[in-house]
Amino acid sequence: MTDPRSTALVADIGGTNARFALADIRGPQPVLREAKTLPTAAYATLQHAVESYLAQVGAEPELASFAVACPVNGDDIRLTNRAWAFSQSELQAALGFREQVVINDFGAAALAALAMGDDDRVILHGTPEVQRRGPMTVIGPGTGLGVALLVGDDARGWQVVETEGGHVSFAPQVEEEQRIADWVAARHHGRCSNERLLCGTGLSYIDAVLGSRDQLRDPAVIVAAAMEGHDVIARRTLARFCSIFGSVVGDAALIHGAKTVSIAGGIIPRFIPYLRASAFRERFLAKGRFAAYLESVAIHVITHDAPGLIGAATALHKRLEA
Protein backbone atom coordinates (compact mmCIF):
# COMPACT_ATOMS: atom_id res chain seq x y z
CA MET A 1 0.00 0.00 0.00
CA THR A 2 1.43 3.40 -0.98
CA ASP A 3 2.03 5.75 1.95
CA PRO A 4 1.03 9.19 0.61
CA ARG A 5 3.01 10.92 3.38
CA SER A 6 6.41 9.60 2.28
CA THR A 7 5.78 8.69 -1.37
CA ALA A 8 6.05 11.31 -4.07
CA LEU A 9 5.13 11.51 -7.70
CA VAL A 10 8.29 12.47 -9.58
CA ALA A 11 8.32 13.43 -13.24
CA ASP A 12 10.81 14.38 -15.94
CA ILE A 13 8.88 16.26 -18.60
CA GLY A 14 10.61 16.70 -21.95
CA GLY A 15 9.42 17.67 -25.39
CA THR A 16 8.98 14.05 -26.54
CA ASN A 17 8.43 11.97 -23.41
CA ALA A 18 6.98 12.43 -19.94
CA ARG A 19 8.68 10.07 -17.50
CA PHE A 20 6.97 9.32 -14.21
CA ALA A 21 7.70 7.27 -11.12
CA LEU A 22 6.80 6.99 -7.47
CA ALA A 23 9.69 7.82 -5.15
CA ASP A 24 10.21 6.96 -1.50
CA ILE A 25 11.87 10.12 -0.18
CA ARG A 26 12.30 9.14 3.48
CA GLY A 27 16.04 8.57 3.01
CA PRO A 28 18.74 10.79 1.47
CA GLN A 29 18.81 8.60 -1.67
CA PRO A 30 15.40 8.31 -3.38
CA VAL A 31 14.12 4.87 -4.33
CA LEU A 32 12.07 4.77 -7.54
CA ARG A 33 9.32 2.33 -8.48
CA GLU A 34 6.47 2.08 -10.98
CA ALA A 35 8.49 4.01 -13.57
CA LYS A 36 6.63 4.62 -16.81
CA THR A 37 7.25 6.72 -19.93
CA LEU A 38 4.30 8.35 -21.67
CA PRO A 39 4.51 10.13 -25.05
CA THR A 40 3.74 13.81 -24.58
CA ALA A 41 2.02 13.95 -27.98
CA ALA A 42 -0.71 11.65 -26.62
CA TYR A 43 -1.88 14.17 -23.99
CA ALA A 44 -3.31 17.66 -24.31
CA THR A 45 -1.82 18.88 -21.01
CA LEU A 46 0.58 17.87 -18.27
CA GLN A 47 -2.36 17.44 -15.90
CA HIS A 48 -3.92 14.84 -18.21
CA ALA A 49 -0.63 12.94 -18.41
CA VAL A 50 -0.25 12.97 -14.62
CA GLU A 51 -3.81 11.76 -14.11
CA SER A 52 -3.27 8.97 -16.64
CA TYR A 53 -0.08 7.80 -14.92
CA LEU A 54 -1.59 7.86 -11.41
CA ALA A 55 -4.63 5.92 -12.65
CA GLN A 56 -2.34 3.31 -14.21
CA VAL A 57 -0.38 2.74 -10.99
CA GLY A 58 -3.30 3.22 -8.63
CA ALA A 59 -1.60 5.83 -6.43
CA GLU A 60 -2.70 9.06 -4.73
CA PRO A 61 0.50 10.69 -3.45
CA GLU A 62 0.41 13.97 -1.55
CA LEU A 63 3.84 15.08 -2.74
CA ALA A 64 5.08 15.84 -6.26
CA SER A 65 8.18 17.10 -8.03
CA PHE A 66 8.37 17.99 -11.71
CA ALA A 67 11.53 18.51 -13.77
CA VAL A 68 10.50 20.45 -16.87
CA ALA A 69 12.38 21.26 -20.09
CA CYS A 70 12.03 25.04 -19.95
CA PRO A 71 12.89 28.00 -17.74
CA VAL A 72 11.19 28.03 -14.32
CA ASN A 73 10.53 31.67 -13.44
CA GLY A 74 7.35 32.35 -11.52
CA ASP A 75 4.03 30.56 -11.51
CA ASP A 76 3.45 30.23 -15.25
CA ILE A 77 5.39 27.46 -17.00
CA ARG A 78 5.63 26.96 -20.76
CA LEU A 79 7.62 24.06 -22.21
CA THR A 80 10.15 25.00 -24.87
CA ASN A 81 9.69 22.05 -27.23
CA ARG A 82 6.09 21.00 -26.53
CA ALA A 83 2.88 23.05 -26.59
CA TRP A 84 2.20 22.50 -22.89
CA ALA A 85 1.70 25.38 -20.49
CA PHE A 86 0.45 25.38 -16.91
CA SER A 87 0.19 27.36 -13.71
CA GLN A 88 2.14 25.77 -10.86
CA SER A 89 -0.47 26.77 -8.29
CA GLU A 90 -3.41 25.65 -10.40
CA LEU A 91 -1.78 22.28 -11.15
CA GLN A 92 -1.11 21.70 -7.46
CA ALA A 93 -4.69 22.58 -6.53
CA ALA A 94 -6.20 20.46 -9.31
CA LEU A 95 -4.17 17.38 -8.39
CA GLY A 96 -4.39 17.89 -4.63
CA PHE A 97 -0.69 17.81 -3.78
CA ARG A 98 0.24 18.96 -0.27
CA GLU A 99 3.73 19.91 -1.45
CA GLN A 100 4.93 20.44 -5.02
CA VAL A 101 8.28 21.36 -6.56
CA VAL A 102 8.87 22.44 -10.18
CA ILE A 103 12.46 22.77 -11.39
CA ASN A 104 14.29 22.98 -14.70
CA ASP A 105 15.09 19.56 -16.13
CA PHE A 106 18.83 20.18 -16.20
CA GLY A 107 18.68 21.58 -12.71
CA ALA A 108 17.35 18.12 -11.88
CA ALA A 109 20.09 16.49 -13.95
CA ALA A 110 22.66 18.46 -11.97
CA LEU A 111 21.26 17.21 -8.66
CA ALA A 112 21.27 13.69 -10.09
CA ALA A 113 24.92 14.04 -11.13
CA LEU A 114 25.81 14.38 -7.46
CA ALA A 115 23.95 11.18 -6.63
CA MET A 116 25.55 9.05 -9.33
CA GLY A 117 28.00 6.33 -8.28
CA ASP A 118 30.65 4.63 -10.40
CA ASP A 119 28.06 2.16 -11.73
CA ASP A 120 25.92 5.02 -13.05
CA ARG A 121 28.50 6.69 -15.26
CA VAL A 122 31.18 6.03 -17.86
CA ILE A 123 34.37 8.03 -17.47
CA LEU A 124 35.70 9.62 -20.66
CA HIS A 125 38.61 11.49 -19.07
CA GLY A 126 40.10 11.62 -15.60
CA THR A 127 40.06 9.20 -12.68
CA PRO A 128 37.05 8.23 -10.52
CA GLU A 129 38.13 10.39 -7.58
CA VAL A 130 38.14 13.62 -9.63
CA GLN A 131 34.64 13.24 -11.10
CA ARG A 132 33.01 15.44 -8.40
CA ARG A 133 35.19 18.54 -8.49
CA GLY A 134 33.38 21.83 -8.77
CA PRO A 135 32.46 23.87 -10.64
CA MET A 136 30.74 21.15 -12.68
CA THR A 137 29.13 21.68 -16.07
CA VAL A 138 26.12 19.42 -16.65
CA ILE A 139 25.20 19.27 -20.33
CA GLY A 140 23.49 16.94 -22.74
CA PRO A 141 21.34 16.58 -25.85
CA GLY A 142 17.86 15.09 -25.89
CA THR A 143 14.80 16.70 -27.43
CA GLY A 144 16.78 19.92 -26.83
CA LEU A 145 20.20 20.75 -25.36
CA GLY A 146 20.23 21.12 -21.60
CA VAL A 147 22.91 23.01 -19.70
CA ALA A 148 23.30 23.57 -15.96
CA LEU A 149 26.08 24.48 -13.53
CA LEU A 150 26.97 23.06 -10.11
CA VAL A 151 29.11 25.20 -7.83
CA GLY A 152 30.58 24.18 -4.50
CA ASP A 153 31.97 20.90 -3.21
CA ASP A 154 31.12 18.03 -0.88
CA ALA A 155 32.55 19.83 2.15
CA ARG A 156 30.74 23.17 1.72
CA GLY A 157 27.66 21.89 -0.11
CA TRP A 158 26.51 22.35 -3.68
CA GLN A 159 24.34 24.92 -5.41
CA VAL A 160 22.59 24.35 -8.73
CA VAL A 161 22.53 27.18 -11.26
CA GLU A 162 19.83 26.54 -13.87
CA THR A 163 20.63 27.97 -17.30
CA GLU A 164 19.35 28.09 -20.87
CA GLY A 165 22.84 27.70 -22.30
CA GLY A 166 21.63 25.39 -25.04
CA HIS A 167 20.20 28.38 -26.88
CA VAL A 168 23.56 30.09 -27.41
CA SER A 169 24.33 30.76 -31.08
CA PHE A 170 26.14 27.97 -32.92
CA ALA A 171 29.69 28.81 -34.03
CA PRO A 172 30.68 26.76 -37.12
CA GLN A 173 34.34 25.70 -37.20
CA VAL A 174 34.67 24.29 -40.72
CA GLU A 175 32.99 24.82 -44.10
CA GLU A 176 30.72 21.79 -43.72
CA GLU A 177 29.40 23.15 -40.42
CA GLN A 178 28.78 26.52 -42.04
CA ARG A 179 26.64 24.78 -44.69
CA ILE A 180 24.69 23.02 -41.96
CA ALA A 181 24.22 26.26 -40.00
CA ASP A 182 23.01 28.12 -43.11
CA TRP A 183 20.53 25.31 -43.90
CA VAL A 184 19.12 25.42 -40.36
CA ALA A 185 19.04 29.23 -40.19
CA ALA A 186 17.06 29.36 -43.44
CA ARG A 187 14.36 27.29 -41.73
CA HIS A 188 14.42 28.92 -38.30
CA HIS A 189 14.10 32.70 -38.60
CA GLY A 190 17.68 33.29 -39.72
CA ARG A 191 19.38 31.81 -36.65
CA CYS A 192 21.04 28.53 -35.74
CA SER A 193 21.51 27.84 -32.03
CA ASN A 194 23.51 25.00 -30.50
CA GLU A 195 20.23 23.34 -29.52
CA ARG A 196 19.06 23.21 -33.15
CA LEU A 197 21.91 20.80 -33.93
CA LEU A 198 22.62 19.06 -30.63
CA CYS A 199 19.34 17.25 -30.20
CA GLY A 200 17.46 14.43 -31.87
CA THR A 201 16.06 16.65 -34.58
CA GLY A 202 19.51 18.17 -35.02
CA LEU A 203 20.87 14.75 -35.98
CA SER A 204 18.16 14.60 -38.64
CA TYR A 205 19.08 18.07 -39.88
CA ILE A 206 22.78 17.23 -40.19
CA ASP A 207 21.89 14.00 -41.99
CA ALA A 208 19.63 15.87 -44.43
CA VAL A 209 22.37 18.36 -45.32
CA LEU A 210 25.13 15.77 -45.70
CA GLY A 211 22.86 13.44 -47.65
CA SER A 212 21.36 16.21 -49.80
CA ARG A 213 17.86 14.97 -48.99
CA ASP A 214 14.62 16.79 -48.31
CA GLN A 215 13.05 14.16 -46.07
CA LEU A 216 14.28 13.95 -42.47
CA ARG A 217 15.30 10.52 -41.24
CA ASP A 218 14.44 9.42 -37.72
CA PRO A 219 17.42 10.10 -35.40
CA ALA A 220 17.25 6.58 -33.94
CA VAL A 221 17.55 5.18 -37.47
CA ILE A 222 20.57 7.39 -38.15
CA VAL A 223 22.34 6.29 -34.95
CA ALA A 224 21.61 2.61 -35.61
CA ALA A 225 22.83 2.89 -39.20
CA ALA A 226 26.01 4.67 -38.11
CA MET A 227 26.75 2.06 -35.47
CA GLU A 228 26.08 -0.77 -37.93
CA GLY A 229 28.70 0.76 -40.18
CA HIS A 230 27.57 0.49 -43.82
CA ASP A 231 25.68 3.81 -44.14
CA VAL A 232 28.35 6.38 -45.02
CA ILE A 233 26.08 9.40 -44.58
CA ALA A 234 24.87 8.18 -41.19
CA ARG A 235 28.47 7.71 -40.03
CA ARG A 236 29.44 11.17 -41.27
CA THR A 237 26.37 12.61 -39.55
CA LEU A 238 27.15 11.07 -36.19
CA ALA A 239 30.82 12.01 -36.51
CA ARG A 240 29.88 15.63 -37.23
CA PHE A 241 27.41 15.62 -34.33
CA CYS A 242 30.16 14.42 -31.96
CA SER A 243 32.59 17.04 -33.26
CA ILE A 244 30.10 19.86 -32.77
CA PHE A 245 29.25 18.53 -29.32
CA GLY A 246 32.93 18.56 -28.37
CA SER A 247 33.25 22.22 -29.33
CA VAL A 248 30.12 23.22 -27.43
CA VAL A 249 31.07 21.25 -24.31
CA GLY A 250 34.51 22.87 -24.35
CA ASP A 251 32.93 26.32 -24.65
CA ALA A 252 30.60 25.60 -21.72
CA ALA A 253 33.49 24.34 -19.58
CA LEU A 254 35.42 27.56 -20.23
CA ILE A 255 32.41 29.77 -19.52
CA HIS A 256 31.71 27.93 -16.25
CA GLY A 257 35.35 27.56 -15.19
CA ALA A 258 34.51 23.87 -14.88
CA LYS A 259 36.76 21.26 -13.36
CA THR A 260 34.27 18.49 -14.20
CA VAL A 261 31.86 17.93 -17.08
CA SER A 262 28.90 15.61 -16.54
CA ILE A 263 27.16 14.61 -19.77
CA ALA A 264 23.49 13.72 -19.35
CA GLY A 265 20.47 13.53 -21.66
CA GLY A 266 18.94 10.72 -23.66
CA ILE A 267 21.17 10.64 -26.75
CA ILE A 268 24.86 10.28 -25.84
CA PRO A 269 24.54 7.07 -23.77
CA ARG A 270 23.41 5.29 -26.96
CA PHE A 271 26.80 5.62 -28.64
CA ILE A 272 29.53 6.18 -26.03
CA PRO A 273 32.11 4.03 -27.92
CA TYR A 274 31.48 6.08 -31.06
CA LEU A 275 31.89 9.30 -29.07
CA ARG A 276 35.23 8.06 -27.69
CA ALA A 277 36.52 7.29 -31.20
CA SER A 278 35.25 10.57 -32.67
CA ALA A 279 36.82 14.03 -32.72
CA PHE A 280 34.85 14.94 -29.57
CA ARG A 281 37.91 15.34 -27.34
CA GLU A 282 40.00 16.97 -30.06
CA ARG A 283 37.32 19.62 -30.52
CA PHE A 284 36.78 19.91 -26.74
CA LEU A 285 40.46 20.83 -26.38
CA ALA A 286 40.68 23.04 -29.50
CA LYS A 287 40.55 26.32 -27.57
CA GLY A 288 43.92 27.81 -28.46
CA ARG A 289 45.82 29.04 -25.42
CA PHE A 290 43.37 27.33 -23.06
CA ALA A 291 43.78 23.79 -24.39
CA ALA A 292 46.13 23.04 -21.48
CA TYR A 293 43.49 24.29 -19.01
CA LEU A 294 40.90 21.94 -20.46
CA GLU A 295 43.31 18.97 -20.39
CA SER A 296 42.71 18.66 -16.65
CA VAL A 297 38.90 18.77 -16.81
CA ALA A 298 37.31 15.44 -15.83
CA ILE A 299 34.52 14.21 -18.13
CA HIS A 300 31.94 11.48 -17.63
CA VAL A 301 28.65 10.35 -19.14
CA ILE A 302 25.71 9.56 -16.87
CA THR A 303 24.30 6.17 -17.85
CA HIS A 304 21.55 5.87 -15.21
CA ASP A 305 18.26 5.35 -17.03
CA ALA A 306 16.33 8.02 -15.08
CA PRO A 307 18.57 10.83 -13.81
CA GLY A 308 15.80 13.40 -14.21
CA LEU A 309 13.55 11.44 -11.85
CA ILE A 310 16.36 11.06 -9.31
CA GLY A 311 17.02 14.79 -9.52
CA ALA A 312 13.34 15.68 -9.14
CA ALA A 313 13.08 13.46 -6.06
CA THR A 314 16.26 14.98 -4.63
CA ALA A 315 14.90 18.51 -5.12
CA LEU A 316 11.74 17.61 -3.23
CA HIS A 317 13.74 15.97 -0.44
CA LYS A 318 15.83 19.15 -0.08
CA ARG A 319 12.67 21.28 0.04
CA LEU A 320 11.13 19.15 2.80
CA GLU A 321 14.39 19.10 4.77
CA ALA A 322 14.84 22.88 4.60
C-alpha positions in Angstrom: 0.0 0.0 0.0 1.4 3.4 -1.0 2.0 5.8 1.9 1.0 9.2 0.6 3.0 10.9 3.4 6.4 9.6 2.3 5.8 8.7 -1.4 6.0 11.3 -4.1 5.1 11.5 -7.7 8.3 12.5 -9.6 8.3 13.4 -13.2 10.8 14.4 -15.9 8.9 16.3 -18.6 10.6 16.7 -22.0 9.4 17.7 -25.4 9.0 14.1 -26.5 8.4 12.0 -23.4 7.0 12.4 -19.9 8.7 10.1 -17.5 7.0 9.3 -14.2 7.7 7.3 -11.1 6.8 7.0 -7.5 9.7 7.8 -5.1 10.2 7.0 -1.5 11.9 10.1 -0.2 12.3 9.1 3.5 16.0 8.6 3.0 18.7 10.8 1.5 18.8 8.6 -1.7 15.4 8.3 -3.4 14.1 4.9 -4.3 12.1 4.8 -7.5 9.3 2.3 -8.5 6.5 2.1 -11.0 8.5 4.0 -13.6 6.6 4.6 -16.8 7.3 6.7 -19.9 4.3 8.4 -21.7 4.5 10.1 -25.1 3.7 13.8 -24.6 2.0 13.9 -28.0 -0.7 11.6 -26.6 -1.9 14.2 -24.0 -3.3 17.7 -24.3 -1.8 18.9 -21.0 0.6 17.9 -18.3 -2.4 17.4 -15.9 -3.9 14.8 -18.2 -0.6 12.9 -18.4 -0.3 13.0 -14.6 -3.8 11.8 -14.1 -3.3 9.0 -16.6 -0.1 7.8 -14.9 -1.6 7.9 -11.4 -4.6 5.9 -12.6 -2.3 3.3 -14.2 -0.4 2.7 -11.0 -3.3 3.2 -8.6 -1.6 5.8 -6.4 -2.7 9.1 -4.7 0.5 10.7 -3.5 0.4 14.0 -1.5 3.8 15.1 -2.7 5.1 15.8 -6.3 8.2 17.1 -8.0 8.4 18.0 -11.7 11.5 18.5 -13.8 10.5 20.5 -16.9 12.4 21.3 -20.1 12.0 25.0 -19.9 12.9 28.0 -17.7 11.2 28.0 -14.3 10.5 31.7 -13.4 7.4 32.4 -11.5 4.0 30.6 -11.5 3.5 30.2 -15.2 5.4 27.5 -17.0 5.6 27.0 -20.8 7.6 24.1 -22.2 10.2 25.0 -24.9 9.7 22.0 -27.2 6.1 21.0 -26.5 2.9 23.0 -26.6 2.2 22.5 -22.9 1.7 25.4 -20.5 0.4 25.4 -16.9 0.2 27.4 -13.7 2.1 25.8 -10.9 -0.5 26.8 -8.3 -3.4 25.7 -10.4 -1.8 22.3 -11.2 -1.1 21.7 -7.5 -4.7 22.6 -6.5 -6.2 20.5 -9.3 -4.2 17.4 -8.4 -4.4 17.9 -4.6 -0.7 17.8 -3.8 0.2 19.0 -0.3 3.7 19.9 -1.4 4.9 20.4 -5.0 8.3 21.4 -6.6 8.9 22.4 -10.2 12.5 22.8 -11.4 14.3 23.0 -14.7 15.1 19.6 -16.1 18.8 20.2 -16.2 18.7 21.6 -12.7 17.3 18.1 -11.9 20.1 16.5 -13.9 22.7 18.5 -12.0 21.3 17.2 -8.7 21.3 13.7 -10.1 24.9 14.0 -11.1 25.8 14.4 -7.5 24.0 11.2 -6.6 25.6 9.0 -9.3 28.0 6.3 -8.3 30.6 4.6 -10.4 28.1 2.2 -11.7 25.9 5.0 -13.1 28.5 6.7 -15.3 31.2 6.0 -17.9 34.4 8.0 -17.5 35.7 9.6 -20.7 38.6 11.5 -19.1 40.1 11.6 -15.6 40.1 9.2 -12.7 37.0 8.2 -10.5 38.1 10.4 -7.6 38.1 13.6 -9.6 34.6 13.2 -11.1 33.0 15.4 -8.4 35.2 18.5 -8.5 33.4 21.8 -8.8 32.5 23.9 -10.6 30.7 21.2 -12.7 29.1 21.7 -16.1 26.1 19.4 -16.6 25.2 19.3 -20.3 23.5 16.9 -22.7 21.3 16.6 -25.9 17.9 15.1 -25.9 14.8 16.7 -27.4 16.8 19.9 -26.8 20.2 20.7 -25.4 20.2 21.1 -21.6 22.9 23.0 -19.7 23.3 23.6 -16.0 26.1 24.5 -13.5 27.0 23.1 -10.1 29.1 25.2 -7.8 30.6 24.2 -4.5 32.0 20.9 -3.2 31.1 18.0 -0.9 32.6 19.8 2.2 30.7 23.2 1.7 27.7 21.9 -0.1 26.5 22.3 -3.7 24.3 24.9 -5.4 22.6 24.4 -8.7 22.5 27.2 -11.3 19.8 26.5 -13.9 20.6 28.0 -17.3 19.4 28.1 -20.9 22.8 27.7 -22.3 21.6 25.4 -25.0 20.2 28.4 -26.9 23.6 30.1 -27.4 24.3 30.8 -31.1 26.1 28.0 -32.9 29.7 28.8 -34.0 30.7 26.8 -37.1 34.3 25.7 -37.2 34.7 24.3 -40.7 33.0 24.8 -44.1 30.7 21.8 -43.7 29.4 23.1 -40.4 28.8 26.5 -42.0 26.6 24.8 -44.7 24.7 23.0 -42.0 24.2 26.3 -40.0 23.0 28.1 -43.1 20.5 25.3 -43.9 19.1 25.4 -40.4 19.0 29.2 -40.2 17.1 29.4 -43.4 14.4 27.3 -41.7 14.4 28.9 -38.3 14.1 32.7 -38.6 17.7 33.3 -39.7 19.4 31.8 -36.7 21.0 28.5 -35.7 21.5 27.8 -32.0 23.5 25.0 -30.5 20.2 23.3 -29.5 19.1 23.2 -33.1 21.9 20.8 -33.9 22.6 19.1 -30.6 19.3 17.2 -30.2 17.5 14.4 -31.9 16.1 16.7 -34.6 19.5 18.2 -35.0 20.9 14.8 -36.0 18.2 14.6 -38.6 19.1 18.1 -39.9 22.8 17.2 -40.2 21.9 14.0 -42.0 19.6 15.9 -44.4 22.4 18.4 -45.3 25.1 15.8 -45.7 22.9 13.4 -47.6 21.4 16.2 -49.8 17.9 15.0 -49.0 14.6 16.8 -48.3 13.1 14.2 -46.1 14.3 14.0 -42.5 15.3 10.5 -41.2 14.4 9.4 -37.7 17.4 10.1 -35.4 17.2 6.6 -33.9 17.5 5.2 -37.5 20.6 7.4 -38.1 22.3 6.3 -34.9 21.6 2.6 -35.6 22.8 2.9 -39.2 26.0 4.7 -38.1 26.7 2.1 -35.5 26.1 -0.8 -37.9 28.7 0.8 -40.2 27.6 0.5 -43.8 25.7 3.8 -44.1 28.4 6.4 -45.0 26.1 9.4 -44.6 24.9 8.2 -41.2 28.5 7.7 -40.0 29.4 11.2 -41.3 26.4 12.6 -39.5 27.1 11.1 -36.2 30.8 12.0 -36.5 29.9 15.6 -37.2 27.4 15.6 -34.3 30.2 14.4 -32.0 32.6 17.0 -33.3 30.1 19.9 -32.8 29.2 18.5 -29.3 32.9 18.6 -28.4 33.3 22.2 -29.3 30.1 23.2 -27.4 31.1 21.3 -24.3 34.5 22.9 -24.3 32.9 26.3 -24.6 30.6 25.6 -21.7 33.5 24.3 -19.6 35.4 27.6 -20.2 32.4 29.8 -19.5 31.7 27.9 -16.2 35.3 27.6 -15.2 34.5 23.9 -14.9 36.8 21.3 -13.4 34.3 18.5 -14.2 31.9 17.9 -17.1 28.9 15.6 -16.5 27.2 14.6 -19.8 23.5 13.7 -19.4 20.5 13.5 -21.7 18.9 10.7 -23.7 21.2 10.6 -26.7 24.9 10.3 -25.8 24.5 7.1 -23.8 23.4 5.3 -27.0 26.8 5.6 -28.6 29.5 6.2 -26.0 32.1 4.0 -27.9 31.5 6.1 -31.1 31.9 9.3 -29.1 35.2 8.1 -27.7 36.5 7.3 -31.2 35.3 10.6 -32.7 36.8 14.0 -32.7 34.9 14.9 -29.6 37.9 15.3 -27.3 40.0 17.0 -30.1 37.3 19.6 -30.5 36.8 19.9 -26.7 40.5 20.8 -26.4 40.7 23.0 -29.5 40.6 26.3 -27.6 43.9 27.8 -28.5 45.8 29.0 -25.4 43.4 27.3 -23.1 43.8 23.8 -24.4 46.1 23.0 -21.5 43.5 24.3 -19.0 40.9 21.9 -20.5 43.3 19.0 -20.4 42.7 18.7 -16.6 38.9 18.8 -16.8 37.3 15.4 -15.8 34.5 14.2 -18.1 31.9 11.5 -17.6 28.6 10.3 -19.1 25.7 9.6 -16.9 24.3 6.2 -17.8 21.6 5.9 -15.2 18.3 5.4 -17.0 16.3 8.0 -15.1 18.6 10.8 -13.8 15.8 13.4 -14.2 13.6 11.4 -11.9 16.4 11.1 -9.3 17.0 14.8 -9.5 13.3 15.7 -9.1 13.1 13.5 -6.1 16.3 15.0 -4.6 14.9 18.5 -5.1 11.7 17.6 -3.2 13.7 16.0 -0.4 15.8 19.1 -0.1 12.7 21.3 0.0 11.1 19.2 2.8 14.4 19.1 4.8 14.8 22.9 4.6 
